[in-house]
Amino acid sequence: MTPRTFRRGAGTAIDHAHEDAGRAGRQLGNTKDIARIHYIDAPEVVPDNRDVLERWARGDRPPKV
């Protein structure tokens, strides 16, 4: 583990626990903007495709568009 990896993990954990990038930034000795840009991992939001994948896994044909 590198120091940067540790800082990213700490920043992300603090931000996600408290929903406060400013708090994470203060812990890391940075501003909230620097913490957001360089240290806090934002979860990627993707569309919910479970129904399509379930049908595909069963071998059902997808509906025509």
Secondary structure, DSSP 8 states (H G I E B T S, - for coil): --HHHHHHHHHHHHHHHHS-HHHHHHHHTS-HHHIIIII----------HHHHHHHHHT------
